[in-house]
């Protein structure tokens, strides 16, 4: 099954490649929490049911009693009965609608959500290896042996991003061993050029210049890492724990210095929320 990717996100993949996903039931270890029966839900259902019947019952008895008293002491009983009927009938209708919505809307929403996730094959407990962009599909700037990241010209990164149509909006920078050093986003590149009173067309600075600015260094190095055995939920948690993080890479054991074998962007992970 293809993971839905917007054209702009697809620009970051080689030749518009999209990760292929084959959904199979995950065989993960059963946690202690999942192995224990959940007794809170039945108790909660019984409590809500009791409260619903008690409140609705008390309300009906109260309305009937007030209506009876109003009719009993009314001088014009015909007019009073019309007023009571016109006031009580909408009230009963509202109560019935509220109770029906309370009992059925939540369950229907949960069922629809689960069905959608199942059909899409995108469960947050699924392994990252099923949805990640694989290394062969990376569009990245690779340093050669002995190359220094500080000497990489920003114009070279810009040109690499423009090799695709439409241009890529993000570009990982990898060392000679395939480890991720940082990720350059087009918005970051544009903002840095403007801070230097230049444009992305005329930028003559290097990546070393950008990294010397603490603000931009934090932006391009805001990258997360997870091990190959991690789940989609793990990747989302890592991304959320790092300020300004929009990219999570998969390595063998989740260490930054290891070769990146997979890539999860914020756009890709948004599909499993």
C-alpha positions in Angstrom: 0.0 0.0 0.0 1.3 3.5 -0.9 1.7 6.0 2.0 0.0 9.2 0.9 2.6 11.9 0.3 1.9 15.4 -0.9 3.7 16.6 -4.1 5.8 18.9 -2.0 6.9 16.2 0.4 7.5 13.8 -2.5 10.0 16.3 -3.9 12.4 15.2 -1.2 12.5 11.6 -2.7 14.6 10.5 -5.6 12.6 10.6 -8.8 9.4 11.2 -6.8 9.8 7.7 -5.3 7.3 6.8 -2.6 7.9 4.3 0.1 6.0 1.0 -0.4 4.2 -0.3 2.6 3.1 -3.9 3.0 0.9 -4.2 6.0 1.2 -7.4 8.1 0.1 -7.8 11.7 2.9 -6.7 14.0 4.3 -9.4 16.2 5.5 -7.3 19.0 6.1 -8.4 22.6 3.0 -8.1 24.7 3.4 -5.5 27.5 2.3 -6.1 31.0 -0.4 -3.5 30.6 -1.9 -5.1 27.5 -1.7 -8.6 29.1 -3.9 -7.5 32.0 -7.7 -7.2 31.5 -9.0 -3.7 31.3 -11.7 -3.5 34.0 -12.0 0.3 34.0 -14.1 0.4 30.9 -17.0 -1.8 32.1 -17.1 0.1 35.3 -17.2 3.4 33.5 -20.0 2.2 31.2 -22.1 1.1 34.1 -21.5 4.4 35.9 -22.5 6.5 32.9 -25.5 4.3 32.3 -26.7 4.6 35.8 -26.2 8.4 35.8 -28.0 8.7 32.5 -31.1 6.8 33.6 -31.1 8.5 37.0 -30.8 12.1 35.6 -33.3 11.5 32.8 -35.7 9.7 35.1 -35.6 12.4 37.7 -36.0 15.0 35.0 -39.1 13.3 33.6 -40.7 12.9 37.0 -39.9 16.5 37.9 -41.3 17.9 34.6 -44.5 15.7 34.9 -45.0 16.8 38.5 -44.6 20.5 37.6 -46.9 20.1 34.6 -49.5 18.4 36.7 -49.4 21.1 39.4 -49.6 23.9 36.7 -52.7 22.3 35.2 -54.3 21.6 38.5 -54.2 25.2 39.7 -54.7 26.9 36.3 -57.9 28.9 35.8 -57.9 28.3 32.0 -57.0 24.6 31.8 -57.3 24.4 28.0 -54.8 27.2 27.5 -52.6 25.9 30.2 -52.5 22.4 28.7 -51.4 23.9 25.4 -48.6 25.9 27.0 -47.4 22.9 29.0 -47.4 20.7 25.9 -45.5 23.2 23.7 -42.9 23.6 26.5 -42.5 20.0 27.5 -42.4 18.3 24.1 -39.2 20.1 22.8 -37.6 19.4 26.1 -38.2 15.7 25.9 -37.0 15.7 22.3 -33.8 17.4 23.3 -33.2 14.9 26.1 -33.7 11.9 23.7 -31.4 13.3 21.2 -28.7 14.0 23.8 -28.9 10.5 25.2 -28.7 8.9 21.8 -25.7 11.0 20.8 -24.0 10.3 24.1 -24.3 6.5 23.7 -23.7 6.1 20.0 -21.6 9.0 18.6 -18.4 8.1 20.5 -18.6 4.4 19.6 -19.3 5.2 16.0 -16.3 7.6 15.8 -14.0 5.1 17.4 -15.1 2.4 15.1 -14.7 4.6 12.0 -11.2 5.7 13.2 -10.0 2.2 13.7 -11.4 1.1 10.4 -9.7 3.9 8.6 -6.3 3.1 10.2 -6.7 -0.6 9.5 -7.5 0.0 5.8 -4.7 2.5 5.5 -2.3 0.1 7.2 -1.0 2.9 9.4 -1.1 1.8 13.0 1.1 3.7 15.4 2.3 0.3 16.7 3.6 -0.6 13.3 7.4 -0.8 12.8 9.0 2.3 11.3 10.5 0.0 8.6 7.1 -0.4 7.0 6.6 3.3 6.3 10.1 4.9 6.3 11.8 6.4 3.2 14.5 3.9 2.5 18.2 4.9 2.1 18.1 4.1 -1.6 15.5 6.8 -2.1 17.2 9.6 -0.1 18.1 12.8 -1.9 21.1 14.0 0.2 24.3 15.9 0.0 27.1 13.4 0.7 30.5 14.4 1.9 33.5 12.6 0.6 36.3 11.1 2.7 38.3 13.9 4.1 35.7 16.6 3.2 34.9 19.1 5.9 31.3 20.1 6.5 32.4 23.6 7.3 33.6 24.1 3.7 30.4 23.1 2.0 29.0 26.1 0.2 25.3 26.8 0.8 24.9 27.5 -3.0 25.9 23.8 -3.6 23.2 22.7 -1.2 20.7 25.0 -2.9 21.6 23.5 -6.3 21.3 20.0 -5.0 17.8 20.7 -3.8 16.9 22.2 -7.2 17.9 19.0 -9.0 14.4 17.7 -8.5 11.2 19.0 -10.0 9.6 20.5 -8.0 12.7 21.4 -5.9 13.2 19.5 -2.7 12.2 21.4 0.4 14.7 19.6 2.7 18.2 18.1 2.2 20.0 15.8 4.6 23.8 16.3 4.8 25.6 13.0 5.3 29.2 12.2 6.1 31.3 9.7 4.2 29.9 6.9 6.3 26.3 7.7 5.6 25.6 9.3 9.1 23.3 12.3 9.2 25.1 15.6 10.1 22.2 17.9 9.7 19.1 18.7 7.5 18.8 21.9 5.6 15.3 23.1 4.9 14.5 25.7 2.2 12.9 28.0 4.8 16.0 27.9 7.0 18.3 28.6 4.0 16.1 31.5 2.9 16.0 33.0 6.4 19.8 32.7 6.9 20.4 34.3 3.5 18.1 37.2 4.5 20.0 37.6 7.8 23.1 38.1 5.8 21.4 40.6 3.5 21.6 38.2 0.6 19.2 35.9 -1.2 19.3 32.2 -2.0 20.4 33.2 -5.5 23.3 35.3 -4.3 24.3 33.4 -1.1 28.1 33.1 -0.9 28.4 31.7 2.6 29.3 28.2 3.7 27.6 25.6 5.9 30.3 26.4 8.5 29.2 30.0 8.5 25.6 28.9 9.1 26.6 26.5 11.9 28.6 29.3 13.6 25.2 31.0 14.3 23.7 29.3 17.4 20.1 30.0 16.2 20.5 28.3 12.8 22.8 25.6 14.1 20.0 24.5 16.4 17.5 24.5 13.5 19.5 22.3 11.1 20.7 20.0 13.9 17.1 19.4 15.2 17.1 15.8 14.1 15.8 12.7 15.9 17.0 9.1 15.7 15.3 5.8 16.4 16.5 2.2 16.2 15.4 -0.1 13.4 13.1 -2.0 15.7 11.2 1.2 16.8 7.5 1.8 16.1 5.8 4.7 14.4 4.7 5.8 17.8 8.3 5.9 19.0 9.3 8.0 16.1 6.5 10.5 16.7 7.5 10.7 20.4 11.1 11.4 19.5 10.1 14.1 17.0 7.8 15.7 19.6 10.6 15.8 22.2 13.0 17.8 20.1 12.3 21.5 19.5 11.8 22.4 15.8 12.4 18.7 14.8 10.8 17.8 11.4 13.0 14.8 10.6 13.6 11.4 12.3 16.2 9.0 10.9 16.3 5.3 11.5 19.7 3.7 12.3 20.6 0.2 13.5 20.5 1.0 17.2 19.2 4.6 17.1 22.6 6.4 17.5 23.3 9.6 15.6 26.8 8.5 14.4 25.4 5.4 12.7 24.5 5.1 9.0 21.0 6.2 8.3 18.9 3.4 6.7 15.5 5.2 6.9 13.9 8.6 7.0 10.6 9.7 8.5 9.6 13.3 7.8 7.0 15.3 9.8 4.8 15.1 6.7 5.0 11.3 6.6 4.3 10.9 10.3 1.3 13.3 10.1 -0.4 10.5 8.2 -0.5 8.3 11.3 -2.0 10.8 13.8 
